[in-house]
Amino acid sequence: MAEENKAFVDEINKALAKSEGFTLKDLLFSYRGTPYPVTVCSAETFQALENLEARRDDMVLVSYPKCGVNWLIQILNDLIFTTIQSKPVSTELPFIECGDPDKYQRMKQIPSPRILATHLNYDFLPKSIFKNKAKILVLFRNPKDTAVSFFHFHKNVPSVPSYSSWDEFFSEFMNGKVGWGSYFDHAVTWNKHIDDENTMIVIYEDLKENLASGVKQIAEFFGFSPTAEQIQSIADRATFQAVKNKAQETHGAVGTVLFRKGVVGDWKNLFTEAQNQEMDAKFKVCLEGTKLGAKLKYDVYCKA
Ligand SMILES: Nc1ncnc2c1ncn2[C@@H]1O[C@H](COP(=O)(O)OS(=O)(=O)O)[C@@H](OP(=O)(O)O)[C@H]1O
């Protein structure tokens, strides 16, 4: 394993080890009204985050948990390496809100372009991201598969406490009582900013449908100019199978859990009819008729 990978994997393992022995009841704490896992987030870090000095060439990646951000990180790292030959050097946990409050000092040493990933909702992003006009790529995935992926993450990572059943998880997910809060609050807020300057939305299912086209759009958005051949190679290296094959090397033991199945429609294996109806109704209230709602193609990906 390369030296920088090893340090990064050590960081992930350290963060996961902190979950050891936690019950679900103690896992979440509330910060400004949103639940976060105490194992990777703290009030001190959130306060320090407000002073993060974003750079104009930072690449901000926003996603609700389990929408596929590790996939996008892989694509961006590859784009950076392929086009400007710069290797990722950061060994920090990729999510800006996770870790110790001193990480923002250390992050000053990371050369540009930095990838700043986050699961935070719009209102909680550090203000310098907007002030310094960093580009923000916002990733969404259909809510049913997102919920199923989230459930399996709890179930399959040994150190993270599991829910007693899918039904229990579903109910907490719908009530926004899971890490990083409600998918729907997140989506409703981001929908208001969908046309903001320096912001682009990318949809998991669209990437699955045509990865090379997604890589091209992402490259253009961040101002990279890969050749058609380079775009194809980046897409080939970012297929689910390709990233899963390298998961152990890139993410250590949790890699095989993180890159679990990578499909569209896995929700059909878990959702009951009543749960389908409940989520369909929630989608209708929150997102039907909105720009983000249209992009999510709910009727295509979330109806049986
Ligand atoms: N290359 C590729 N292709 C398709 N799908 C992929 C890919 N890489 C990651 N994934 C899937 O993304 C899900 C994990 O989401 P995140 O990376 O956002 O997880 S996390 O919130 O950071 O824990 C998780 O979804 P599920 O498989 O449904 O659980 C991953 O498998």
The ligand as an SDF file (V2000), in Angstrom:
LIG
                    3D

 31 33  0  0  0  0  0  0  0  0999 V2000
  -18.1580    3.3660   -8.6790 N   0  0  0  0  0  0  0  0  0  0  0  0
  -19.3440    3.2820   -8.0880 C   0  0  0  0  0  0  0  0  0  0  0  0
  -20.4380    2.9740   -8.8160 N   0  0  0  0  0  0  0  0  0  0  0  0
  -21.6610    2.8800   -8.2330 C   0  0  0  0  0  0  0  0  0  0  0  0
  -21.8780    3.0530   -6.9110 N   0  0  0  0  0  0  0  0  0  0  0  0
  -20.8130    3.3500   -6.1420 C   0  0  0  0  0  0  0  0  0  0  0  0
  -19.5190    3.4930   -6.6860 C   0  0  0  0  0  0  0  0  0  0  0  0
  -18.6790    3.7880   -5.6710 N   0  0  0  0  0  0  0  0  0  0  0  0
  -19.4150    3.8270   -4.5490 C   0  0  0  0  0  0  0  0  0  0  0  0
  -20.7070    3.5610   -4.8260 N   0  0  0  0  0  0  0  0  0  0  0  0
  -21.8150    3.4140   -3.8730 C   0  0  0  0  0  0  0  0  0  0  0  0
  -22.0140    4.6080   -3.1070 O   0  0  0  0  0  0  0  0  0  0  0  0
  -22.5710    4.2330   -1.8300 C   0  0  0  0  0  0  0  0  0  0  0  0
  -21.7200    4.8110   -0.7130 C   0  0  0  0  0  0  0  0  0  0  0  0
  -21.9580    6.1980   -0.6670 O   0  0  0  0  0  0  0  0  0  0  0  0
  -20.9270    7.2290   -0.0490 P   0  0  0  0  0  0  0  0  0  0  0  0
  -19.6010    7.0510   -0.6570 O   0  0  0  0  0  0  0  0  0  0  0  0
  -21.5440    8.5760   -0.2040 O   0  0  0  0  0  0  0  0  0  0  0  0
  -20.8850    6.7770    1.4810 O   0  0  0  0  0  0  0  0  0  0  0  0
  -20.5190    7.6790    2.7420 S   0  0  0  0  0  0  0  0  0  0  0  0
  -21.6860    8.5310    3.0270 O   0  0  0  0  0  0  0  0  0  0  0  0
  -19.3330    8.4420    2.4800 O   0  0  0  0  0  0  0  0  0  0  0  0
  -20.3330    6.6770    3.8450 O   0  0  0  0  0  0  0  0  0  0  0  0
  -22.5750    2.7050   -1.7910 C   0  0  0  0  0  0  0  0  0  0  0  0
  -23.8680    2.3030   -2.2310 O   0  0  0  0  0  0  0  0  0  0  0  0
  -24.4990    0.8470   -1.9180 P   0  0  0  0  0  0  0  0  0  0  0  0
  -23.6790   -0.1480   -2.6560 O   0  0  0  0  0  0  0  0  0  0  0  0
  -25.9000    0.9270   -2.4590 O   0  0  0  0  0  0  0  0  0  0  0  0
  -24.4700    0.6560   -0.4480 O   0  0  0  0  0  0  0  0  0  0  0  0
  -21.4960    2.3960   -2.8170 C   0  0  0  0  0  0  0  0  0  0  0  0
  -21.5200    1.0910   -3.3290 O   0  0  0  0  0  0  0  0  0  0  0  0
  1  2  1  0
  2  3  1  0
  2  7  2  0
  3  4  2  0
  4  5  1  0
  5  6  2  0
  6  7  1  0
  6 10  1  0
  7  8  1  0
  8  9  2  0
  9 10  1  0
 10 11  1  0
 11 12  1  0
 11 30  1  0
 12 13  1  0
 13 14  1  0
 13 24  1  0
 14 15  1  0
 15 16  1  0
 16 17  2  0
 16 18  1  0
 16 19  1  0
 19 20  1  0
 20 21  2  0
 20 22  2  0
 20 23  1  0
 24 25  1  0
 24 30  1  0
 25 26  1  0
 26 27  2  0
 26 28  1  0
 26 29  1  0
 30 31  1  0
M  END
$$$$
